[in-house]
Amino acid sequence: MTPLISANQLEEIINSGENVLLCDCRFDLVDAEAGRKAYEESHIPGAIHVDLDHDLSGNKNGSNGRHPLPSPESWAKTKTRLGISPNTLVVAYDKQGSVYASRLWWMLKATGHANVRVLDGGLDSWNGPMGTIPRKPNPTTQAIEPMPYVGLVLVDEVMSNLQSQKNIVLDARANDRFHGENETLDPIGGHIPGAINHFFKNNLSATAFKTSEQLFNNFVNLLGANKPSQVIHQCGSGVTACHNLLAMEVAGLKGSRLYAGSWSEWCADPERPIEL
């Protein structure tokens, strides 16, 4: 099953009466309330709002990054509260090139929920009706068991990879931030030594993903003979990295992993090396 769904396909599912949970993931890293406000003003009818800070991130301690993953136990409780039962079809969307929708997609997929899709093109692709009445989540009564994140890489493995070079670290940030220029979100600029750069927006044609063939060619040219399983994705805080991971899945290149702590965790320890 492709991880993407078109607006026409989504509209057909909604009109058929099939059970689908629409998750509006709009967010703004500069204005944390902007996504929720936009949702309250207008959204696809029936959608709930899923917030990066409150739903898709755990507690920060100053050294674990700007958007650390919630613990498996906390994430299971959030899925219960949002109404994500094991068989629920979840369709995630945003208006930022599917960045935040990709984070929800990865978190669900990594904890065993396969029935999740991302609306290709996001809200910009939607030509159906819009709603203005916010919907409160309907918690599921099914027991949601905590599951570890499959494909999650911790900082110690990234650190040991500096010597072993077994894996490729792929940084999804813009090229200037990768090179330590114009850093506005983290206190220190630069990148993990040895990492290579693939800006997540290179996966897009306007607001939709490029074709699977285009994405396949782009990543194969970038990675060379390295297998998808050798790719560790990272970015600033583990969000846009999910976009690259999703794009590789669309391309049929499955098995890459996520370093969720990313640059904001890496640079929090002055003992870790930095490259410009």
N, C-alpha and C positions, 0 to 999 in steps of 0.2 A: 504494500500500500504506500503510495506516495505521501510524503508528509505535508504536501500542499493541497489546498482545495481552492477552486475558482469561485468567484462570486455567484456565477450561474449555478454551479453545483450546490453551493450552500443554500441558495434560494429554493432550489428544488427540494432539498432535504427539509427545510423549514415548512414549505407548502405541503409536503407529504405527511406532516404530522409526526415524523420520526423524532424520537427523543434526542435532543442535542443541547449541550450547554455552551452558550456563547460567552466568551471571556474577553472583555474589553480591557486591554493591557496598556492603554496609553499612559505615558509618563514623560517627564522632563527632568533631566539630571540637574538642571539649574533651578527649576521651580517645581518642587516635589508635589505641590498641590494642583498643578496645571492639568494633569491627566484626569484626575477625579472630577475637576470642575468641567472639563470638556465632556466627560461622560454624562454628567448630570444635565448638561445643556442639550445633548443629542447623542444617540447611539443606535446601533441595530436593535430593533425591538426584541425584548426578552433577555438581552445581554446583562450580565453582572459585571461589576468592575473588579479587576484583580490588580492590586497595587504592588509595584516592585519593592518598595520599602517595607510595607506592612505584611504582605502575603508571600512574596518570593524571596525574602531575605531573612536572615537570622540576626541575632544580637551582635553588635560590633563591640570589640574590646580594645580597639586602638592599634591592633597588630594583625588582624585577620581580614583586612580589606574593607572597602566601602560597601559592598553588598555580599557579605558572607552567606553561604547557603544555610537555611535553617536545618536543625538536626533532623534526622529521619523521623523521630517521634513528633517533633513540632510540625513537620511537613505533613505527616499523616493526619494530625488534628486539623490543619488548614484545609486539606482535601475534604475531610469530613464536613467542615463548616461551609465550604464552598459548594458542596453537593456533588462532588466528583466520586461517584461510586465506581467499582471496577469495570463495569460495562458501559459507562457513560461515554458517548461521543463528545469530545471536547474540541471546539474550534476557537482558536485564539487569534486575535487581531489587534493591531494598533494603527497609528498613523505616522510612524517613524521608520518606515521601511521594514517592518516586521521584527525589529530588534527585540522589543520586550515580549512580543508573542513568542519569539524563538526561545527566550529564557524559560517561559512556562512550558513550551513544548519539550525542552530538554529535561526539565525537572520531572515532568510526568513520565516521559519515556525512560529516564534513568532509574525510576522507582517502580517500573513494571506496568505502567499504564500505556499500552500500545495504541489505544484508540484516540489519538489526538492529532489534529491537523492545524496548519497555519493558513489563514486566509491570504492567498497570494495577491499582493497589491494592497493589502490592508483595507482600511476604510475608504481610501481613494478609489478602490475598484468597485465599491458597493453602489448599485443603482436602485436598490429596493427601497422600501419605506424606512423612515427613521423614527425612533421613539424619543420621548422626552421624560418619561416616568421611570426613575431609577428602580431597579429590581433588587430586592434583598435576596441574598443566597438562600436556598432551601437545603438545609443540612441533610446529608444522607443518613439513613438509619442502618446502613450496612457497616459492618466493622471494617475499618481501614487499618491494616497492619503496617507498622513502620517497616520500611525496606531501605537498605543501604543504597546509595547512589552508585549505580553501575557506570563505569567509565569516568569516575572522578579521580583526579590526580592531586595529591597533596604536595605541599611546598618541598618536603624532604626529597621526593622523587625528582622534582625539577632541579633541585640543588645537586643531587648526585648525577644528574644527566649532564651537568657542565663538564664532568670528567669522562663519563662513558660515551656521550654523544650517540646513544642508542636511538634517541628520538629527536624529531624536529619540533621545535617550539614555534608556533605560528601565532603572531601578534595581529589582532584585528583592528588596532587603532589606526587613526590617520597617520600618514607618513611623517608629518612634522612632529607629532607627539612621540612616535616611535624613535625619532632621532633626538629627542630631548628638547624640542623647540615648541614654543607656544603652549606649554603645559599649564592648564588652568584648573584641573580637577584634583591632581595629586601634588604633594609638596615637593617632590623630586622628579625631574625629567629623565628620560633615557629608556633603555629596554634591557631585558634579561640577556646576558651575553650569549651569542650564538643564535639568537632568535632571528627569524625572517618575518617580513611584513607582508600582510595581505589585508588591505583596508576592506572592511565588510561591505562598503558601498560598491565595491567592484563586483559584488555578486548580483547587482541589480541592473535592470534596464528601466529607467524611470523609478517607479515604486514597486514593480514586480520583479521576481527573480528571473534571471536569464534562463534560457532553456537548459535542460539537463545536459545536452551535448556541449553547449558553450561552457557550462560550469565544469564539466568533466575535463575538457581540454585545458581550461585555465588552471585547474588544480594539478593535473598531471604535468603540465609544463613547469609549474612552480615546485612541485615535490620531487620530480625526477623519478628515480627508481625506488624511492621510499614508499612503503606500504601505508595505507590509511591508518593502520593500527600503530604506526610509529609517530603519528601526529598528535601533539599536545597543543590544544587551543588555549589561548589566553588573550586578555585585552587590558582594560583599566581595572575593571571590577567584576569580571566574569559574566558580563551581559552580552556585549557585541560578539564575544568569542562564540556564543551559542549560534549566532547568525552564520559564521563560517562553518560551524559543525553541521548546521541544518543544510547549508548549501552543498556540502560534501555528500550528505545523505541524498539530496535531490539528484546529485550527479551519479549516484550509485556507488560512491566511495564510502563504505560503511566501516565503522570500527574505530574512528578517531576518538580522542578523549578530551576532557575539559579540566584545566587548572583554574578552578573557580576563584581562588584568592587573587590571582592575576597580579598586575603591576602594583596595585594599591597595597596588597599584602607584601609583595616582594620588597618594595622600597621602604617598608616600615622598619626593617631591620638594617641598620647601617653596616652590619657585617657581611651582608650579601652584596656581591659584586654588581656593578652597573656598567653598561656599555652605551656609548652615544653614537 
